Structures are given as C-alpha cells and as structure tokens.
C-alpha cells in the first residue's frame, strides 16, 4: 500500500536516551542513563 502524501508539519520535540552498561570487577553491573528533552518552543520550567 503506498504512503499518503506528506502533510506540512513542524518539529515539536526531541527525546534522546543514552544508556551505558559497565561490568564491574566484582561481577555486578553499573548502568548509567541520561535522558534529554529538547523542545522547539519556549516554555517556563517550574
């Protein structure tokens, strides 16, 4: 089935998630995560 024709749009929000896993010398794991939200519009951060 063909895609419909693209409609005009405006970029609104980007969420980036970065996760890293580290194996420790004691056999356990450390997991570090970073989440970043970027909005294309101004907002008040309460």
Phi, psi and omega per residue, in radians:
X1 nan 2.238 -3.133
X2 -1.243 2.663 3.088
X3 -1.262 2.654 3.062
X4 -1.271 2.819 3.116
X5 -1.097 2.430 3.135
X6 -1.126 2.532 3.109
X7 -1.826 2.705 3.075
X8 -1.027 2.482 -3.131
X9 -2.624 2.865 -3.116
X10 -2.298 2.266 3.111
X11 -1.095 2.341 -2.990
X12 -2.111 -0.677 -2.981
X13 -2.786 2.455 3.029
X14 -2.246 2.289 3.047
X15 -2.101 2.194 3.119
X16 -2.029 2.262 3.124
X17 -2.111 2.211 -3.137
X18 -2.198 2.112 3.139
X19 -2.179 2.393 3.116
X20 -2.257 2.382 3.103
X21 -1.982 2.403 -3.132
X22 -2.223 2.232 3.057
X23 -1.514 2.190 -3.084
X24 -1.558 2.834 3.125
X25 -1.115 -0.427 -3.134
X26 -1.519 0.125 3.082
X27 1.579 -0.148 3.093
X28 -1.564 3.125 -3.098
X29 -2.161 2.526 2.920
X30 -1.922 2.278 3.088
X31 -2.059 2.185 3.085
X32 -1.982 2.368 3.128
X33 -2.284 2.576 3.120
X34 -2.401 2.200 3.115
X35 -2.047 2.279 -3.135
X36 -2.259 2.215 3.061
X37 -1.919 2.316 3.048
X38 -2.219 2.239 3.123
X39 -1.929 2.600 -3.106
X40 -1.607 0.254 -3.116
X41 -2.456 2.754 3.114
X42 -1.291 2.575 3.118
X43 -2.690 2.763 3.118
X44 -1.656 2.171 -3.108
X45 -1.600 1.841 -3.099
X46 -1.574 nan nan
